[in-house]
Amino acid sequence: MAVSVAVPAEVLLVRHAQPQPDGTLDPGLSDDGRLQSQALVEHLEGVPLAAVYSSHLKRAAETAAPLAAARGLEVRIDEGLREWKSNATHYAGTENLADPSRLIAFLEGRFEEGFVPPHNAEELRATMVATIRRIGLDHQGERIVAVSHGGATNTFLAEVVGSPRRFFFNPGYASISRVQVWPDGRIVLVSINEPVDARAQHTSLLPGG
């Protein structure tokens, strides 16, 4: 007897590539970041994709653009994929952190002990869950890419795995975390932090957003 099973959406949640520290809150990609965004294209070559989404921030949109162009798709901007909101005045990658205690906390994996700034954690968690669920329900039976941010990805995946933490892993640049979104709205984890390129440097100094 044949069994009929629903086919969920697969959402490839991509952390943006390396940004250029230009002193603004919304930097574009660095030269290495552009190489990483191209590595993402090559990594997913031959993988069917129905759509490419991105947050409205430059570092995410510029990561998504080469992949969308290679597939003849438009980048669909969705502000629900944005990074946390804090009182920061500029984007600061950990490689540029001036505060030694924050840097040490990051290197030791103590992300919530001085590294993560005060931000809209609960709003971010609710927004990311709702956004990924909405996108997934719009693409049942399809595979799509959604380019977001390190903090947003951490907060979202913490909810998926049932962790109270806001930042529990160190996402590589242009890395992929996969979830399934089922017709009843369930979100099921497939993988976390798949590297696409050596320049993603999962174990080195990385920005948190």
Stockholm file with secondary structure:
# STOCKHOLM 1.0

chainA/1-209         MAVSVAVPAEVLLVRHAQPQPDGTLDPGLSDDGRLQSQALVEHLEGVPLAAVYSSHLKRAAETAAPLAAARGLEVRIDEGLREWKSNATHYAGTENLADPSRLIAFLEGRFEEGFVPPHNAEELRATMVATIRRIGLDHQGERIVAVSHGGATNTFLAEVVGSPRRFFFNPGYASISRVQVWPDGRIVLVSINEPVDARAQHTSLLPGG
#=GR chainA/1-209 SS CCCCCCCCEEEEEEECCCBCCCSSSSCCBCHHHHHHHHHHHHHTTTCCCSEEEECSSHHHHHHHHHHHHHTTCCEEECGGGCCCCCSCSSCCCGGGCCCHHHHHHHHTTCIIIIISCSCCHHHHHHHHHHHHHHHHHHTTTCEEEEEECHHHHHHHHHHHHTCCCSCCSCCCTTCEEEEEECTTSCEEEEEEEECCSGGGCTTSCCCCC
#=GC SS_cons         CCCCCCCCEEEEEEECCCBCCCSSSSCCBCHHHHHHHHHHHHHTTTCCCSEEEECSSHHHHHHHHHHHHHTTCCEEECGGGCCCCCSCSSCCCGGGCCCHHHHHHHHTTCIIIIISCSCCHHHHHHHHHHHHHHHHHHTTTCEEEEEECHHHHHHHHHHHHTCCCSCCSCCCTTCEEEEEECTTSCEEEEEEEECCSGGGCTTSCCCCC
//
